[in-house]
Amino acid sequence: MAAAPTQIEAELYYLIARFLQSGPCNKSAQVLVQELEEHQLIPRRLDWEGKEHRRSFEDLVAANAHIPPDYLLKICERIGPLLDKEIPQSVPGVQTLLGVGRQSLLRDAKDCKSTLWNGSAFAALHRGRPPELPVNYVKPPNVVNITSARQLTGCSRFSHIFPSSAYQHIKMHKRILGHLSSVYCVAFDRSGRRIFTGSDDCLVKIWATDDGRLLATLRGHSAEISDMAVNYENTLIAAGSCDKVVRVWCLRTCAPVAVLQGHSASITSIQFCPSTKGTTRYLTSTGADGTICFWQWHVKTMKFRDRPVKFTERSRPGVQISCSSFSSGGMFITTGSTDHVIRIYYLGSEIPEKIAELESHTMFLSKACRCPAAEDKVVAVQFCNNGDSLRFVSGSRDGTARIWQYQQQEWKSIVLDMATKMTGNNLPSGEDKVTKLKVTMVAWDRYDTTVITAVNNFLLKVWNSVTGQLLHTLSGHDDEVFVLEAHPFDQRIILSAGHDGNIFIWDLDRGTKIRNYFNMIEGQGHGAVFDCKFSPDGNHFACTDSHGHLLLFGFGCSKYYEKIPDQMFFHTDYRPLIRDANNYVLDEQTQQAPHLMPPPFLVDVDGNPHPTKFQRLVPGRENCKDEQLIPQLGYVANGDGEVVEQVIGQQTNDQDESILDGIIRELQREQDLRLINEGDIPHIPINRSYSANGALRSPNMDVSSSPNIGLRRSGQIEGVRQMHNNAPRSQMATERDLMAWSRRVVVNELNTGVSRVQEECRTAKGDIEISLYTVEKKKKPSYTTQRNDYQPSYGRSLRRTQRKRQHTYQTRSNIEHNSQASCQTSGVQEDSDSSSEEDETIGTSDASVEDPVIEWQSESSSSDSSSEYSDWTADAGINLQPPKRQTRQATRKICSSSEEENLKSLEDRQKKPKQTRKKKGGLLSMAGEPNEEWFAPQWILDTIPRRSPFVPQMGDELIYFRQGHEAYVRAVRKSKIYSLNLQKQPWNKMDLREQEFVKIVGIKYEVGPPTLCCLKLAFLDPISGKMTGESFSIKYHDMPDVIDFLVLHQFYNEAKERNWQIGDRFRSIIDDAWWFGTVESQQPFQPEYPDSSFQCYSVHWDNNEREKMSPWDMEPIPEGTAFPDEVGAGVPVSQEELTALLYKPQEGEWGAHSRDEECERVIQGINHLLSLDFASPFAVPVDLSAYPLYCTVVAYPTDLNTIRRRLENRFYRRISALMWEVRYIEHNARTFNEPDSPIVKAAKIVTDVLLRFIGDQSCTDILDTYNKIKAEELNSTDAEEPVFRWYIPEMCWC
């Protein structure tokens, strides 16, 4: 018998047996149990007297019922994390029972010790590389050994020379108060010697990095600064603002270069493009209006084009483009929007073009975040830092980030779920504080090996950028983090800052914090840190906070920063400005451009001038005498009789006063005396009315200033704001001043050699990106990942496969410029150019073919002529009757049209085929299939009824809005989709009112691109509802950025009855969701149409968006309506609600029966008709792969199955609309095939049978109708053999 085991050994045997029993090794478990009983290794039982008794394994299991079979496994899983707390392992997160050294579960403190290397060990090279320290080499290597080894070998590892612990020596040099409001933007110039701050006080300030001096203030914006960017040549700075304007200044002189006005809402991001194409550069701006603008400028002259290439990406009201990022080579830019969509633009062509829309963020909900669609906004995007791959990361409020890479014609992504937790470690503090996880910021490390995400539970997560594995979870922040800044060249270092006032420097390799700074402001608590940037050399970083401070950090001593004051303002910072028509500004008091004004005085936040030693810090005042550095103060009475301290002037005796200055002074003195005598102003010396050259101020300059004047006295707030009129007389610059001041250099350009090398590097990266993109486009797609809304087509541009949005009304479109301009047309130029006031769009230089397709009826307003299948002009009560078919038809050429419908033009068409609006590239693609642009658009192929876009049907009674039609014509001409003759528009041929009551009596579709719908509209008497005999024609197609100008009369009447009042609440359907708003006002959309109700209401959406609306697009909010959880979000629309909004048939529109009865009867008839062999060719749509030219000939395809589906969905509004479509079956067959071919005759039989069956509402057997028609055909005097016997399958039909 073996020696008695210890208690631990016996329990271990038991646990092993239990573990084996729960797994696949049951036989081993049985053998082990037998041996345990045989060798008496099972713990004995003790009775109440303390005597031991043997017991079986089953008894032991019953006595320990609380021990589960996997108890031993759980113990092993717990050991590792518990041991990590005492002695961390070398590779965190790895769970193993078989480790060695610092991975062993038996490790102790001795195992953590490492042998110190001698100097020769550092000098040894392994395959030509310096050695890598072992993981258990705890202390940093000796710098002497590293330096000696580098001298011997010529190389060394950066991590050895500069260990991450060296960043502990970074300290805060200075906290400077330089703004009166929060500072959301900070940036370094390309040299790192200058810092720029942009604040909510509307100012951009320039600071010196090395000593913190305030160098210049850039004035001009009238609202908060939202973003800034410095160009790569270090010559320009651009700032975007909530005033909807982008301003660009010259960095050398601070002169304004451009004022770019292309947005209708706040600017959200500004980016200079890194690409270098000759002398052409791009500046991009995105806005809260859902647009992205590409501003082109010349690198030598620094001149900007007035109009940008603009894309409007707004799928619903309130959609904003929130972020953007360029690739390192500048060939791609990606944007994130509040509608969950990521859009990618390509700049490798001659003009920017959109190549993809990615919507994956709306399809994934984190395990910890089951949030609605309103929570899936894309809040951050960032392209990788290197150009060796086309990758970017996106972060969303859906609780995920995605790493995207372009491969095999697709943007494929790796999902980073913020609910993922580190394995093998306890949860960091705060991991489970938030139930709905959201990404707040994303970043790459400098070498793109890891991606860092900030989460709203205050944690940072570090991910492997290739596999998506979570590497580290960094905790330390106490509030949300919105700043992640990677070191410019050290891939180990990243900086984070947040609203808790904490600034952390992190070591990404180890997942540890290196240094922490807390922005504590004396007497005010902590200040939230809003932005942070590293200098290009990595020696400094600058932060800005919520209290208007600039915080300067860096290595080295702070003695130079001790020589500057803690508060630095120029006394001219908040002086009022006047603006001209182009939004350029002048200082109101001096009438000079701000950059030409003489050097200002340095003051504190109270407006008190700093001492002389600080005044010399102002550029231009370094060599001034003491008496010139401090303004002389006097005391004057203000309008309330109160004596205030006032700047009177400064000595200028050492300068000869110019004649110009003397004239200005004399004119000003006379003006002041006259006004004082009249008692209009207080006795304060001011200079408001005259410009620098003595002329009166231009009347078109608008004053944008507050009335406050005077210096701030003790106890007042923001006294520097009140220094509006405190400029000394010497602030009126002399010519000598202006000459000297214009020669100053605020920011130096980059060294020529450095600039050239950087430009060559960016060019090489751009070439690599183009090469990668081209190679991946040629690869066969895998079709294993989710496809985006765009499909690859021949060429670079991608095109939507179908219309995605179906709205109750049409808002601004996804793209403002011409989406088809990449396919250029050929021929003569359009008869007139777009207005010069319109934004430049892609395709403005394209030529277009003069449209030979004209209306099929006479241009006369009282014409009675008609086409064979489209013009139903006979007035027969509610329903229109179709025209009678001619016994013998003249042979027509394919897709023919003419100026006048007469015999001569018919003969001409037989001789010469029509020239359609063909685009460059031909009808077929390289694969032999038709290009997508020739396909019939989705809006006319839809089988489900919708309110928008409006699909015309025969007999519709409408309200026609002239101003909406004019807007459509302007949009077509602007985008040059096809050519239009303005002289043929109806308002130029007849007297049209702003809205007309009309009826559709003719419909025809013309082959595109684009496919056009041609309507003949007959005027209706508003009292009797009868046709007056006059008519006009229009031609249009659905455009996503043009609002419907044809409205069903029924919807119009319903909207009039609602009589919306100011303050009324309403809802509207956009993107299949209800959106809520309030009526703000009612006024005509255009003054020239005072009686039109078209877009006559100004509404305020709950998301703070404002828009013009038409009353028929607004629905009342019923009682008990469910509102969204988040203000400004949408609520899904139920199918019942959609159905209730559709057209309701009037009495008689479906004959003696109801629509439901008649639809079901016709559906049964079509089912029986399809059982006949001769009808089978017309059962389904034409196979375009077999007949690729079909879509280039037939504009409106239809078939029996399509008609049946529309009947099932109650698509048709009246029976005449159904009959019109049935007739198109024969029309299409006759258009595509020879008129006397068997397939045309078969189509005639199908059409005749179905039309007669529909017309006879008492008939229930369509086969009986077929037999009657068959008999009539046989008995006809000119009857031919029945066409159903002649059926040839190879021919095309419908």
Disulfide bonds with the S-S distance in Angstrom:
none
